[in-house]
Amino acid sequence: MGRIFGTDGVRGIANKDLTADFAYKLGYAATIILAGETDHKPKILIGCDTRISCGMLETAMAAGICSAGADVHLCGVLPTPGVAYLTKKYRYDAGVVISASHNSFEYNGIKLFSKSGFKLPDAIEDKIEALVLSYDEKERMNPIGNNVGQRIFDTTAAHLYSEHLKRRQGCDLSGLRIAVDCANGAASAIAPRLFQDLGAVVFSTATEPNGININDNCGSTHMDNLRKLVLREGCDIGFAFDGDADRLLVTDSLGKLVDGDMIMALLGLDMKKKGLLKSDTIVATVMSNLGLSIMAKEQSLSLEKTKVGDRYVLEKMLESDFNLGGEQSGHVILLDHATTGDGILTSLALLRAFLSAGEPLSEMVKVITILPQVLLPAVISESKKEEAMKDEALLAAIAKYEAQLGDSGRVLVRASGTEPMIRVMLEGKNQKEIKKMAEHLVELIVSKHGV
């Protein structure tokens, strides 16, 4: 077995890669490592998104936690950042989110948070992983009697999280027409009502989850759904969340995409203007568009880059005391208000910037020019990723294209940490040229190493 944890927790096809037996062992191991030396009976919070397999994995995870001697509080469907917030606020020993984020319904995942509400560093994940892999029922010293953990159902979590968002970034939205695509996911019962409570006229879609329609031609991975709604209803702005609502993509009133890089640019400039942007710095990843770097230079902002994954963005922010960072995909971390990416919180922060600017979003985004970009997947099994990334023909082709593009473009080829594929990304001034290059690189990978 390869490493259990990817860039965003554990993920795989439910009941195949991610089984109830595994979830039980992970619940046990996580409890021992994260809460095994407390001077009180530990308590761990579990939230989930809306996919059909969440009940199976939640039950198994809860059993593992209880068997290790901790009480487990089940809060039902709640966005990932809501679990992170409540874990820290109400002093849980750990938080668990059962979700596969933007993936389709047959996938699921398990994300773990420390008692401080942050995702776990690699070293702690390694300890949990070692305990899972060495699990032996016969060698366990099981707690008995009143030391066994119990399930506790929490029906207030969604309300507490929603009120937290209002306190942190709430503003008067009277007169605004807002479109919302909730991806039939965790934001469905929260986001539309929140915007309505703040005074907006809200038009929502993909708010009726049935267990299998999460991210199905909706949400932040399928923006055409939101674009049509914005144009049809004459909205000022549109928000699209992913399955667990930790990421956000936006459309302006013309139906044009505003991605994570553009959101960070707008928030960074607004925060700088208000004296709130620490060290005048934004933290992004190597996947961010060159346009963000150009904008930062023109606006006297600093841009720090990390490897892909919002956890690495967060590590850099904590290390250097920065308070704004994120990814092109829409994970935006506002560290003054949250310990992880929060799509709904980010939408409120963007609305505050929008109202402060007093001009259409389509005008605001002109501060940043996004260079043409091509991102293609090369589907490949997990076991062949390392071999493919070292392929000499692939490395030679990458070097060739990097030389051709020079300073006006770039090539980035990386193994996905959440899906069985290698992602090929190119940027440059000529869309047709970089598309042809990207397709050739994908062909090189798939022809020798593809499934």
C-alpha positions as CSV (number, residue, x, y, z in Angstrom):
1,M,0.0,0.0,0.0
2,G,1.3,3.5,-0.8
3,R,1.0,6.5,1.5
4,I,-2.6,6.7,2.9
5,F,-2.7,10.5,3.1
6,G,-2.7,12.6,0.0
7,T,-2.6,16.4,-0.3
8,D,-6.0,16.7,1.3
9,G,-6.6,13.7,3.6
10,V,-7.5,10.2,2.6
11,R,-9.5,9.8,-0.6
12,G,-10.7,7.0,-2.9
13,I,-13.7,5.1,-4.3
14,A,-16.1,4.4,-1.3
15,N,-16.3,0.8,-0.3
16,K,-13.5,-0.1,-2.7
17,D,-10.4,2.0,-1.8
18,L,-12.1,3.6,1.2
19,T,-13.9,0.8,3.2
20,A,-15.8,0.8,6.5
21,D,-13.0,-1.4,7.9
22,F,-10.4,1.1,7.0
23,A,-12.5,4.0,8.4
24,Y,-12.8,2.1,11.7
25,K,-9.1,1.6,12.0
26,L,-8.4,5.2,11.0
27,G,-10.9,6.4,13.6
28,Y,-9.1,4.3,16.3
29,A,-5.6,5.4,15.2
30,A,-6.5,9.1,14.9
31,T,-8.0,9.1,18.4
32,I,-4.9,7.4,19.9
33,I,-2.5,9.9,18.2
34,L,-4.5,13.1,18.5
35,A,-6.3,12.6,21.8
36,G,-4.6,9.6,23.5
37,E,-2.8,11.6,26.3
38,T,-5.5,14.0,27.4
39,D,-6.4,14.3,31.1
40,H,-10.1,14.1,30.3
41,K,-12.3,11.9,28.2
42,P,-11.6,12.9,24.7
43,K,-14.3,14.2,22.4
44,I,-14.1,14.3,18.6
45,L,-16.4,16.1,16.1
46,I,-17.5,14.5,12.8
47,G,-19.2,16.3,9.9
48,C,-19.8,15.2,6.4
49,D,-21.1,16.2,3.0
50,T,-24.1,14.8,1.2
51,R,-22.8,11.8,-0.7
52,I,-24.5,8.4,-0.3
53,S,-21.5,6.7,1.3
54,C,-21.1,9.2,4.2
55,G,-23.4,7.3,6.5
56,M,-21.4,4.1,6.1
57,L,-18.1,5.8,6.7
58,E,-19.3,8.0,9.5
59,T,-20.7,5.0,11.4
60,A,-17.5,3.1,11.0
61,M,-15.3,6.1,11.9
62,A,-17.4,6.8,14.9
63,A,-17.1,3.1,16.1
64,G,-13.4,3.3,15.8
65,I,-13.3,6.5,17.8
66,C,-15.6,5.2,20.5
67,S,-13.6,1.9,20.7
68,A,-10.5,4.0,21.5
69,G,-12.3,5.6,24.4
70,A,-13.4,9.0,23.0
71,D,-16.9,10.4,22.7
72,V,-17.9,11.2,19.1
73,H,-20.2,14.2,18.4
74,L,-22.0,13.8,15.0
75,C,-23.1,17.1,13.5
76,G,-24.4,15.8,10.2
77,V,-24.0,17.7,7.0
78,L,-21.7,20.7,7.4
79,P,-19.0,22.4,5.3
80,T,-15.4,21.4,6.0
81,P,-14.5,24.9,7.3
82,G,-17.5,24.6,9.7
83,V,-16.1,21.5,11.3
84,A,-12.7,23.2,11.5
85,Y,-14.2,26.3,13.2
86,L,-16.3,24.3,15.7
87,T,-13.4,22.0,16.6
88,K,-11.4,24.9,17.7
89,K,-14.2,27.0,19.2
90,Y,-15.7,24.3,21.3
91,R,-12.4,22.6,22.2
92,Y,-12.8,19.2,20.6
93,D,-9.7,17.1,20.7
94,A,-9.9,16.6,16.9
95,G,-12.3,17.2,14.0
96,V,-13.2,14.8,11.1
97,V,-14.8,15.6,7.8
98,I,-16.1,12.8,5.6
99,S,-16.0,14.3,2.1
100,A,-14.4,14.0,-1.3
101,S,-14.7,17.7,-1.9
102,H,-15.1,18.3,-5.7
103,N,-15.0,14.6,-6.7
104,S,-18.1,12.8,-8.0
105,F,-20.4,10.9,-5.7
106,E,-18.7,7.4,-5.9
107,Y,-15.6,8.9,-4.3
108,N,-15.3,9.8,-0.6
109,G,-12.6,11.0,1.7
110,I,-11.6,11.6,5.3
111,K,-10.0,14.9,6.4
112,L,-8.6,15.3,9.9
113,F,-8.2,18.5,12.0
114,S,-6.2,19.0,15.1
115,K,-7.8,20.6,18.2
116,S,-6.6,24.0,17.0
117,G,-8.7,23.6,13.8
118,F,-5.8,23.2,11.4
119,K,-5.1,20.3,9.0
120,L,-2.5,17.9,10.2
121,P,1.2,18.2,9.3
122,D,2.9,15.4,7.5
123,A,4.7,14.1,10.6
124,I,1.4,13.6,12.5
125,E,-0.3,12.0,9.5
126,D,2.7,9.6,9.3
127,K,2.1,8.5,13.0
128,I,-1.5,7.9,12.3
129,E,-0.7,6.0,9.1
130,A,1.8,3.8,10.9
131,L,-0.8,2.9,13.5
132,V,-3.4,2.0,10.9
133,L,-1.0,-0.2,9.0
134,S,0.2,-2.0,12.1
135,Y,-3.3,-2.4,13.5
136,D,-3.8,-5.7,15.4
137,E,-7.0,-6.3,17.2
138,K,-5.4,-8.9,19.5
139,E,-2.8,-6.5,20.8
140,R,-5.2,-3.7,21.7
141,M,-6.0,-2.8,25.2
142,N,-9.7,-1.9,24.8
143,P,-11.3,0.5,27.2
144,I,-14.3,-1.0,29.0
145,G,-17.2,0.2,31.2
146,N,-17.7,3.9,31.3
147,N,-14.4,4.4,29.5
148,V,-16.0,3.3,26.2
149,G,-16.9,6.3,24.0
150,Q,-20.5,7.2,23.1
151,R,-22.2,8.9,20.2
152,I,-23.7,12.3,20.8
153,F,-25.9,13.9,18.1
154,D,-25.4,17.7,17.6
155,T,-28.2,19.5,15.8
156,T,-26.9,23.1,16.4
157,A,-23.7,23.0,14.3
158,A,-25.0,24.5,11.1
159,H,-26.6,27.4,13.0
160,L,-23.5,28.1,15.0
161,Y,-21.3,28.1,11.9
162,S,-23.7,30.4,10.0
163,E,-23.8,32.9,12.9
164,H,-20.0,32.8,13.0
165,L,-19.8,33.7,9.3
166,K,-22.2,36.7,9.9
167,R,-20.1,37.9,12.8
168,R,-16.8,37.7,10.8
169,Q,-17.7,39.0,7.4
170,G,-21.4,39.9,7.4
171,C,-22.6,43.0,5.6
172,D,-25.8,44.7,4.3
173,L,-26.6,43.0,1.0
174,S,-29.8,44.9,0.4
175,G,-30.5,45.5,-3.2
176,L,-28.0,42.9,-4.5
177,R,-29.1,40.0,-6.7
178,I,-27.0,37.0,-6.0
179,A,-26.9,33.6,-7.7
180,V,-25.7,30.6,-5.8
181,D,-24.7,27.1,-7.0
182,C,-24.3,24.8,-4.0
183,A,-23.2,21.7,-5.9
184,N,-25.9,19.7,-4.2
185,G,-23.4,19.6,-1.4
186,A,-22.7,20.8,2.2
187,A,-23.5,24.5,1.4
188,S,-27.1,23.7,0.2
189,A,-28.8,24.3,3.5
190,I,-26.6,27.2,4.6
191,A,-25.4,29.6,1.8
192,P,-28.7,30.7,0.2
193,R,-30.4,31.4,3.6
194,L,-27.3,33.3,4.8
195,F,-27.3,35.7,1.9
196,Q,-31.1,36.1,2.3
197,D,-30.6,36.9,6.0
198,L,-28.2,39.7,5.0
199,G,-30.7,41.2,2.6
200,A,-29.9,39.9,-0.8
201,V,-32.3,38.6,-3.4
202,V,-31.0,35.1,-3.9
203,F,-31.4,32.7,-6.9
204,S,-30.1,29.3,-6.0
205,T,-29.5,26.1,-7.9
206,A,-28.2,22.6,-7.0
207,T,-29.5,22.8,-3.5
208,E,-31.4,19.4,-3.4
209,P,-28.9,16.7,-2.6
210,N,-30.0,13.1,-3.0
211,G,-26.7,11.3,-2.2
212,I,-25.6,10.8,-5.8
213,N,-26.0,14.3,-7.5
214,I,-23.2,16.0,-5.6
215,N,-20.9,17.9,-8.1
216,D,-23.0,16.4,-10.9
217,N,-22.8,19.1,-13.7
218,C,-23.0,21.7,-11.0
219,G,-20.8,23.6,-8.5
220,S,-17.3,25.0,-8.9
221,T,-16.2,22.3,-11.3
222,H,-19.1,23.0,-13.8
223,M,-19.4,26.7,-14.0
224,D,-21.8,26.9,-17.0
225,N,-24.7,26.1,-14.6
226,L,-24.1,29.3,-12.6
227,R,-23.3,31.4,-15.6
228,K,-26.7,30.7,-17.1
229,L,-28.4,31.5,-13.9
230,V,-26.6,34.8,-13.5
231,L,-27.5,35.9,-17.0
232,R,-31.1,34.7,-16.8
233,E,-31.9,36.5,-13.6
234,G,-29.8,39.6,-14.1
235,C,-27.6,39.0,-11.0
236,D,-24.8,41.2,-9.8
237,I,-22.6,38.3,-8.9
238,G,-22.7,34.5,-8.8
239,F,-21.0,32.1,-6.4
240,A,-20.3,28.4,-7.0
241,F,-19.1,26.1,-4.2
242,D,-17.7,22.6,-4.3
243,G,-19.1,19.6,-2.5
244,D,-17.8,20.5,1.0
245,A,-17.8,24.3,0.4
246,D,-14.2,24.9,1.2
247,R,-13.6,26.4,-2.3
248,L,-15.3,29.1,-4.3
249,L,-15.4,30.2,-7.9
250,V,-17.3,33.3,-9.0
251,T,-19.0,34.8,-12.1
252,D,-19.4,38.5,-12.7
253,S,-22.7,40.0,-14.0
254,L,-21.7,39.2,-17.5
255,G,-21.3,35.5,-16.7
256,K,-17.5,35.6,-16.9
257,L,-15.4,33.4,-14.6
258,V,-13.5,34.9,-11.7
259,D,-11.2,32.2,-10.4
260,G,-9.2,31.8,-7.3
261,D,-6.2,33.9,-8.6
262,M,-8.5,36.7,-9.4
263,I,-10.4,36.4,-6.1
264,M,-7.0,36.6,-4.2
265,A,-6.0,39.7,-6.3
266,L,-9.2,41.5,-5.5
267,L,-9.1,40.6,-1.8
268,G,-5.4,41.4,-1.5
269,L,-5.9,44.9,-3.0
270,D,-9.0,45.6,-0.8
271,M,-7.1,44.4,2.3
272,K,-4.0,46.5,1.4
273,K,-6.2,49.6,0.9
274,K,-7.7,49.0,4.4
275,G,-4.3,48.3,6.0
276,L,-5.3,44.7,6.7
277,L,-2.9,42.8,4.4
278,K,0.1,41.6,6.5
279,S,3.4,42.4,4.8
280,D,1.4,43.3,1.7
281,T,1.8,39.6,0.7
282,I,-0.3,37.0,-0.9
283,V,0.6,33.3,-0.7
284,A,-0.3,31.2,-3.8
285,T,0.9,27.9,-5.3
286,V,2.9,27.0,-8.3
287,M,-0.4,26.4,-10.2
288,S,-1.4,30.1,-10.0
289,N,-1.4,32.0,-13.3
290,L,1.5,34.2,-14.3
291,G,-1.1,37.0,-14.4
292,L,-1.2,37.0,-10.6
293,S,2.6,37.5,-10.4
294,I,2.4,40.4,-12.9
295,M,-0.5,42.0,-11.0
296,A,1.4,41.7,-7.7
297,K,4.4,43.4,-9.2
298,E,2.4,46.2,-10.7
299,Q,0.4,46.8,-7.5
300,S,3.5,46.7,-5.2
301,L,2.4,43.4,-3.6
302,S,4.6,40.5,-2.7
303,L,3.7,37.0,-3.9
304,E,5.0,33.9,-2.2
305,K,4.5,30.5,-3.9
306,T,4.3,27.0,-2.5
307,K,3.8,23.5,-3.9
308,V,0.2,22.5,-4.7
309,G,-2.2,22.0,-1.8
310,D,-3.9,24.5,0.5
311,R,-2.2,22.8,3.5
312,Y,1.2,24.0,2.1
313,V,-0.2,27.5,1.5
314,L,-1.3,27.5,5.1
315,E,2.0,26.3,6.4
316,K,3.7,29.2,4.7
317,M,1.2,31.6,6.0
318,L,1.7,30.4,9.6
319,E,5.5,30.3,9.2
320,S,5.8,33.9,7.9
321,D,2.7,35.5,9.6
322,F,0.8,36.2,6.3
323,N,-3.0,36.4,6.4
324,L,-4.2,35.8,2.8
325,G,-3.4,32.9,0.6
326,G,-5.0,30.2,-1.6
327,E,-5.2,28.4,-4.9
328,Q,-6.4,29.0,-8.4
329,S,-9.0,26.3,-7.9
330,G,-10.8,28.5,-5.3
331,H,-9.4,27.5,-2.0
332,V,-8.9,30.9,-0.3
333,I,-7.6,31.1,3.3
334,L,-8.4,34.3,5.3
335,L,-6.3,33.5,8.3
336,D,-7.6,36.3,10.5
337,H,-11.0,34.6,10.3
338,A,-10.5,30.9,9.6
339,T,-8.0,28.1,9.9
340,T,-8.7,26.6,6.5
341,G,-10.2,27.5,3.1
342,D,-13.8,28.6,3.4
343,G,-15.9,29.2,0.3
344,I,-18.8,31.0,2.1
345,L,-16.5,33.2,4.2
346,T,-14.6,34.1,1.0
347,S,-17.8,35.0,-0.8
348,L,-18.7,37.4,2.0
349,A,-15.3,39.0,2.0
350,L,-15.5,39.4,-1.8
351,L,-18.9,41.1,-1.4
352,R,-17.5,43.5,1.1
353,A,-14.7,44.4,-1.3
354,F,-17.3,44.7,-4.1
355,L,-19.5,47.1,-2.1
356,S,-16.5,49.1,-1.0
357,A,-15.3,49.5,-4.7
358,G,-18.7,50.7,-5.8
359,E,-18.3,49.3,-9.4
360,P,-19.2,46.1,-11.2
361,L,-17.1,43.1,-10.6
362,S,-16.4,43.0,-14.3
363,E,-14.6,46.3,-13.9
364,M,-12.8,45.3,-10.7
365,V,-11.2,42.2,-12.2
366,K,-9.5,44.3,-14.9
367,V,-6.7,44.8,-12.5
368,I,-5.4,41.3,-13.3
369,T,-4.9,39.8,-16.8
370,I,-5.0,36.0,-16.9
371,L,-2.6,34.5,-19.4
372,P,-4.0,31.6,-21.6
373,Q,-3.6,28.4,-19.7
374,V,-4.2,24.7,-20.7
375,L,-4.7,22.1,-18.0
376,L,-5.1,18.5,-19.1
377,P,-5.2,15.2,-17.2
378,A,-3.2,12.1,-18.1
379,V,-5.1,9.2,-16.4
380,I,-2.7,6.8,-14.8
381,S,-2.8,4.3,-12.0
382,E,-1.4,5.3,-8.6
383,S,1.4,2.7,-8.9
384,K,2.8,4.2,-12.1
385,K,2.9,7.9,-11.1
386,E,6.5,7.8,-9.8
387,E,7.8,5.9,-12.8
388,A,6.0,8.2,-15.3
389,M,7.3,11.4,-13.6
390,K,10.9,10.1,-14.1
391,D,10.4,9.2,-17.7
392,E,13.3,10.5,-19.8
393,A,11.3,11.2,-22.9
394,L,8.8,13.2,-20.8
395,L,11.5,15.2,-19.1
396,A,13.2,16.0,-22.4
397,A,9.9,17.2,-23.9
398,I,9.3,19.4,-20.9
399,A,12.7,21.0,-21.1
400,K,12.2,21.6,-24.9
401,Y,8.9,23.4,-24.3
402,E,10.2,25.4,-21.4
403,A,13.0,26.7,-23.7
404,Q,10.5,27.6,-26.4
405,L,8.2,29.5,-24.0
406,G,11.0,31.3,-22.2
407,D,9.9,34.1,-19.8
408,S,6.5,34.4,-21.5
409,G,5.2,31.0,-20.4
410,R,5.8,27.9,-18.3
411,V,5.3,24.2,-18.1
412,L,4.1,22.4,-15.0
413,V,3.7,18.6,-14.8
414,R,2.7,17.1,-11.5
415,A,1.1,14.0,-10.1
416,S,-2.3,14.6,-8.5
417,G,-2.4,14.1,-4.8
418,T,-6.2,13.3,-4.8
419,E,-6.9,11.5,-8.1
420,P,-5.3,8.8,-10.3
421,M,-3.8,11.1,-12.8
422,I,-0.8,13.4,-13.7
423,R,-1.8,17.0,-14.4
424,V,-0.2,18.8,-17.3
425,M,-0.4,22.6,-17.2
426,L,1.0,25.1,-19.7
427,E,0.8,28.9,-19.9
428,G,1.7,31.2,-22.7
429,K,0.5,33.9,-25.0
430,N,-0.6,31.5,-27.8
431,Q,-3.5,29.3,-26.8
432,K,-3.2,27.0,-29.8
433,E,0.6,26.5,-29.3
434,I,0.4,25.6,-25.6
435,K,-2.6,23.3,-26.2
436,K,-0.6,21.4,-28.8
437,M,2.3,21.1,-26.4
438,A,0.1,19.9,-23.5
439,E,-1.6,17.3,-25.7
440,H,1.8,16.0,-26.7
441,L,2.9,15.7,-23.1
442,V,-0.3,13.8,-22.1
443,E,0.2,11.5,-25.1
444,L,3.8,10.7,-23.9
445,I,2.5,9.8,-20.4
446,V,-0.5,7.8,-21.4
447,S,1.1,5.9,-24.3
448,K,3.8,4.4,-21.9
449,H,2.2,4.5,-18.5
450,G,-1.6,4.9,-18.9
451,V,-4.3,2.6,-17.7
